[in-house]
């Protein structure tokens, strides 16, 4: 039944199966798919690719004492401008999110400044009251570091296993940064790759995958096909930088490309594409640092790169080129993250969240000058990309050809939430 009136109609949307339909939207929800109802606003989608808003399961929005790198306003603007309508913030902030007080302060910070919707994970560190943070609304536990990283304190195997047992009793999801590290200080990207090597990553994944009987496990930013294969039935996440960049493409001492896990060889990068069908989630691991912080001797440079704004544009360029298909792109950037996290799905059917990004077919090139992150640089400079023209969040236009508009972002708490924060 067609509603008597709605807020917004997206006209002539090409659905993943090829059918063309009009989407009628009211109160942030798709209310009808088919012929349009009378509406206050209409957007023609003829010739556009209309994707459900992406959920980036792995971002570091910085803020607080790290606001020079990024804060919720700049980071969320980057997300929206890249077609991401929900981000999941990681807890290795300063201070880390390991108490109810710091967790609630983080929620308040996002509620005040974010222009996109958000969820927030909690830290898993010695002495952390995991049950209290679960009740406070943590979306998931981690990323839990099985190896040290910039601003990330690692757990040894026994502490990690004990934490997984606790998370399992709570019914939570553990998100794991799985690596092994060798002694030494990297002097360039090749050495960085050797000291945090592919074989060690695969061993770490294999070990932790054997503990899946304790709780649900999600592996963050796996960088090789062998690591993906070792994950068993756990969900796995891969980043655009591991799909599109290799250390051999960058200059040997290019600190801007220093990241954990490291960029791999060109052969490994191509091999990672061969397991595309097994990958559950594409997430950015948006971890901005200023160029001033990066332009230091290689051993002293922090690991991490900005990526939330370029994630979907790089993938849509691959879609336009014919390298990937529409259903798997939607699944890996929106629907599978929704399923893993328990967030209502954005999509084309009545009852779905009305979060969408509308893309043309013209490919441009990534350039740092047009991006919104405070980092001010990108390792993807010059790569083909298709950026969204319009982004819709909760049924409202949030972004339109470079301009931002109020769009009712919200907080998505995890399954253990018992109340007491903004929704």
C-alpha positions in Angstrom: 0.0 0.0 0.0 1.4 3.4 -1.0 1.5 5.8 1.9 -0.6 9.0 1.5 2.5 11.2 1.8 6.2 10.8 2.6 9.3 13.0 3.3 11.5 12.1 0.4 11.4 10.0 -2.8 14.5 8.6 -4.5 13.2 8.2 -8.0 14.3 5.6 -10.5 16.7 3.7 -8.2 18.4 0.8 -9.9 18.2 -2.0 -7.3 21.0 -4.6 -7.0 19.0 -7.1 -9.0 18.6 -4.7 -11.9 15.0 -3.7 -11.3 14.2 0.1 -11.3 12.0 1.4 -8.5 11.1 4.5 -6.5 12.0 4.5 -2.8 9.6 6.5 -0.5 11.1 7.6 2.8 9.5 8.9 6.0 11.0 9.4 9.5 14.3 8.0 8.4 12.9 4.7 7.1 12.0 3.3 3.7 8.2 3.0 3.7 7.5 1.9 0.2 9.4 0.4 -2.8 7.7 0.8 -6.2 5.6 3.6 -7.4 6.3 6.9 -5.6 4.0 8.5 -3.0 3.4 12.3 -2.8 6.5 13.8 -1.2 8.0 17.0 0.1 11.2 16.3 -1.8 12.3 14.2 -4.8 15.8 13.2 -6.0 16.2 11.8 -9.5 18.6 8.8 -9.3 18.6 8.0 -13.1 22.1 7.1 -14.1 23.4 7.0 -10.5 24.6 4.1 -8.4 22.6 4.2 -5.1 24.4 2.4 -2.3 23.1 1.9 1.2 25.1 4.0 3.6 28.4 2.3 4.6 29.3 1.2 8.1 33.0 1.7 8.7 33.7 -0.8 11.5 37.1 0.5 12.2 38.0 4.2 12.7 40.1 6.1 15.2 38.4 9.5 15.5 41.2 10.8 17.8 39.9 14.0 19.5 40.8 15.2 23.0 44.5 15.7 23.3 44.9 14.3 19.8 42.5 16.8 18.2 45.4 18.1 16.0 45.3 14.8 14.1 41.5 14.6 13.9 38.4 15.2 16.0 34.8 14.0 15.7 33.7 16.9 13.5 36.5 16.6 10.9 36.5 12.8 11.0 32.7 12.5 10.6 32.7 15.1 7.8 35.3 12.8 6.1 33.0 9.9 6.6 29.9 11.5 5.2 31.7 13.0 2.2 32.9 9.4 1.5 29.5 7.8 1.7 30.0 6.4 5.2 27.0 7.1 7.5 28.0 5.1 10.6 31.5 4.7 12.0 32.6 2.4 14.8 35.3 4.2 16.9 38.1 2.3 18.5 39.0 2.7 22.2 42.8 3.3 22.1 42.3 7.0 22.7 44.2 9.1 25.2 43.1 8.2 27.8 42.0 4.7 26.7 38.3 3.8 27.0 38.6 1.3 29.9 36.3 2.9 32.5 32.7 3.9 32.4 33.6 7.5 33.0 35.9 7.7 29.9 33.5 5.7 27.8 30.6 8.0 28.6 32.7 11.1 28.0 33.6 9.7 24.6 29.9 9.2 23.8 29.2 12.8 24.9 32.1 14.1 22.7 30.6 12.3 19.6 27.1 13.4 20.4 28.2 17.0 20.5 30.4 17.1 17.4 29.7 14.2 15.0 27.8 14.8 11.8 27.5 11.0 11.1 26.0 8.3 13.2 28.4 6.3 15.4 29.1 3.4 17.7 32.0 3.1 20.1 34.0 0.1 21.2 35.5 -0.3 24.6 39.1 -1.2 25.5 40.2 -4.6 26.8 43.1 -4.0 29.1 44.2 -5.3 32.5 41.8 -4.2 35.2 39.0 -3.2 32.8 35.4 -3.9 34.1 34.2 -5.4 30.8 30.7 -6.0 32.1 30.2 -2.4 33.2 31.3 -1.1 29.8 29.1 -3.6 28.0 26.1 -2.3 30.0 27.2 1.3 29.2 26.7 0.6 25.5 30.0 -0.6 24.1 29.3 -1.9 20.6 32.1 -4.5 20.8 35.3 -5.3 22.7 38.5 -4.0 21.1 40.3 -3.8 18.8 42.2 -6.0 21.2 45.9 -5.9 20.4 47.7 -9.2 20.2 50.8 -7.3 19.3 51.8 -3.7 20.2 50.9 -0.9 17.9 50.8 2.9 18.0 48.7 3.8 21.1 47.8 0.1 21.4 48.8 -1.9 24.5 48.9 -5.6 23.7 47.7 -8.6 25.8 49.7 -11.8 26.1 48.1 -15.0 25.0 46.8 -16.0 28.4 45.3 -12.6 29.2 43.7 -12.5 25.8 42.2 -16.0 26.2 40.8 -15.0 29.7 39.3 -11.8 28.2 37.6 -13.8 25.4 36.0 -16.1 28.0 34.6 -13.1 29.8 33.4 -11.5 26.6 31.7 -14.8 25.7 29.8 -14.9 29.0 28.5 -11.4 28.3 27.4 -12.3 24.8 29.8 -9.8 23.2 31.9 -9.6 20.1 35.8 -9.5 20.3 37.6 -7.6 17.6 41.2 -8.6 17.3 44.3 -7.0 15.9 46.3 -10.3 15.2 50.0 -10.0 14.6 53.3 -11.4 15.7 56.3 -9.0 16.0 60.0 -9.8 15.7 62.7 -7.9 17.7 64.2 -4.9 15.9 63.5 -1.4 14.7 62.3 -1.0 11.1 64.4 1.3 8.9 62.0 1.2 5.9 58.8 -0.3 4.6 60.5 -3.6 3.6 62.0 -4.1 7.0 58.7 -3.2 8.6 57.0 -5.9 6.6 59.7 -8.4 7.7 59.5 -7.6 11.4 55.7 -7.8 11.4 55.6 -10.5 8.7 52.8 -12.3 6.8 53.7 -15.7 8.4 53.5 -14.2 11.9 50.1 -12.7 11.2 48.8 -16.0 9.9 50.1 -17.8 13.0 48.4 -15.3 15.3 45.1 -15.6 13.4 45.3 -19.4 13.5 46.0 -19.4 17.2 43.1 -17.0 18.1 40.7 -18.7 15.7 41.1 -21.8 17.8 39.5 -19.9 20.7 36.2 -19.2 18.9 34.3 -21.5 21.2 34.8 -18.8 23.9 33.1 -16.0 22.0 32.3 -14.4 18.7 35.5 -13.2 17.1 36.1 -10.6 14.3 39.6 -10.2 12.9 40.6 -6.6 12.1 42.5 -5.5 9.0 43.9 -8.8 7.8 46.6 -8.2 5.2 47.2 -11.5 3.4 45.2 -14.2 1.7 46.8 -16.8 4.1 45.6 -14.9 7.2 42.1 -14.7 5.8 42.1 -18.4 5.2 43.3 -19.1 8.7 40.4 -17.2 10.3 38.1 -20.2 10.1 34.4 -19.2 10.7 35.3 -15.9 12.3 34.4 -12.7 10.5 37.3 -11.0 8.8 37.9 -7.4 7.8 40.3 -6.1 5.1 41.3 -2.5 4.5 41.6 -0.5 1.2 45.2 0.2 1.8 46.0 -3.5 1.9 43.9 -4.0 -1.3 45.2 -1.1 -3.3 48.8 -0.4 -2.0 52.0 -2.4 -1.7 55.2 -1.3 -0.1 56.9 -1.9 -3.4 54.8 0.9 -5.0 55.8 3.4 -2.3 59.3 4.8 -1.7 61.3 2.6 0.6 61.3 5.1 3.4 57.9 6.6 2.8 56.7 7.0 6.4 53.2 8.0 5.2 52.7 4.4 4.2 53.8 3.0 7.6 50.9 1.1 9.1 50.2 -2.0 11.1 49.8 -4.6 9.8 52.4 -3.4 7.2 51.8 -3.0 3.5 52.8 -6.2 1.9 54.5 -7.1 -1.4 52.7 -6.5 -4.7 52.3 -10.3 -5.0 50.7 -10.5 -1.6 48.4 -7.5 -2.5 47.2 -9.2 -5.7 46.7 -12.5 -3.8 44.5 -10.7 -1.2 42.1 -9.9 -4.0 41.8 -13.6 -4.8 40.0 -14.2 -1.5 37.5 -11.3 -2.1 34.5 -13.6 -1.8 35.7 -14.8 1.7 36.1 -11.3 3.1 33.2 -10.2 5.3 33.9 -6.5 5.7 35.9 -3.7 4.1 36.8 -1.2 6.8 39.2 1.7 6.6 41.2 1.6 9.8 41.1 5.4 9.6 44.1 6.3 11.8 45.1 9.9 11.0 48.4 11.5 12.0 49.6 14.9 10.8 52.2 15.0 8.1 54.5 16.7 10.6 54.3 13.6 12.8 55.0 11.4 9.8 58.0 13.4 8.5 60.5 12.0 10.9 63.0 9.1 10.7 61.3 5.9 9.9 61.7 4.2 13.2 60.1 7.2 15.0 57.1 7.6 12.7 53.7 6.5 14.1 51.9 3.8 12.2 48.5 4.7 10.7 46.9 6.4 7.7 43.7 8.3 7.1 41.2 6.4 4.9 37.5 6.8 5.9 36.7 9.3 3.1 38.5 7.3 0.3 37.3 3.8 1.2 34.0 3.8 -0.8 35.2 6.0 -3.6 38.1 3.6 -4.3 35.7 0.6 -4.3 33.1 2.4 -6.4 35.9 3.1 -9.0 36.6 -0.7 -9.0 32.9 -1.3 -9.4 32.7 1.1 -12.4 35.7 -0.6 -13.9 34.1 -4.0 -13.6 36.6 -5.5 -11.1 33.9 -6.1 -8.4 30.1 -6.5 -8.5 27.4 -4.4 -6.8 26.0 -7.1 -4.5 29.3 -8.0 -2.9 30.2 -4.3 -2.5 27.0 -3.6 -0.7 27.4 -6.7 1.5 31.0 -5.9 2.6 30.5 -2.2 3.3 26.9 -2.1 4.7 24.9 -5.3 5.1 27.4 -7.6 6.6 28.7 -5.0 9.2 25.0 -4.5 10.1 24.6 -8.2 10.7 27.8 -8.6 12.7 27.1 -5.6 14.9 23.3 -5.8 15.3 22.7 -2.4 13.7 19.4 -2.1 11.6 20.1 -2.6 7.9 20.2 0.3 5.5 18.6 -0.7 2.2 15.9 -0.6 -0.4 13.0 -2.5 1.3 10.2 -1.2 3.5 11.5 -1.0 7.1 15.1 -0.5 6.1 17.2 2.5 7.4 17.1 5.3 4.9 20.9 5.9 4.7 22.1 6.1 1.1 25.0 7.5 -1.0 24.4 8.4 -4.6 27.3 8.1 -7.0 27.8 9.1 -10.6 29.9 7.1 -13.0 32.7 9.6 -13.6 36.0 8.5 -12.1 38.2 11.2 -10.7 41.6 11.0 -8.9 42.1 11.1 -5.1 43.7 14.4 -4.0 44.4 15.4 -0.4 43.3 19.0 -1.2 39.6 17.9 -1.5 39.5 15.7 1.6 38.2 16.7 5.0 40.5 15.0 7.5 42.8 17.1 9.6 45.6 14.9 8.6 45.9 16.9 5.4 47.4 14.0 3.3 46.5 10.6 1.8 48.5 7.6 0.7 46.0 7.1 -2.1 47.0 10.3 -3.9 46.3 10.0 -7.6 44.3 6.7 -7.5 41.0 6.5 -9.4 38.0 7.2 -7.3 34.3 7.9 -7.6 33.1 10.2 -4.7 29.4 10.5 -3.9 27.3 13.4 -5.1 24.7 13.2 -2.4 24.6 11.4 0.9 21.4 10.7 2.8 21.4 10.0 6.5 18.2 9.0 8.5 16.1 10.2 5.5 17.7 13.6 5.4 20.2 15.0 2.9 23.5 15.2 4.9 25.8 16.1 2.0 25.1 17.5 -1.5 27.9 18.3 -4.0 30.3 19.5 -1.3 27.9 21.1 1.1 26.9 19.6 4.5 23.5 19.8 6.1 22.1 18.8 9.5 20.9 15.2 9.3 20.1 13.7 12.7 23.1 11.5 13.4 22.6 9.0 16.3 24.5 6.8 18.7 24.1 3.0 18.2 24.9 1.2 21.5 25.8 -2.5 21.6 23.5 -5.4 22.6 24.4 -5.1 26.3 23.2 -1.5 26.7 20.8 -0.9 29.6 20.2 2.8 29.2 21.7 6.1 30.4 23.2 7.8 27.3 22.1 9.6 24.1 20.2 7.6 21.5 
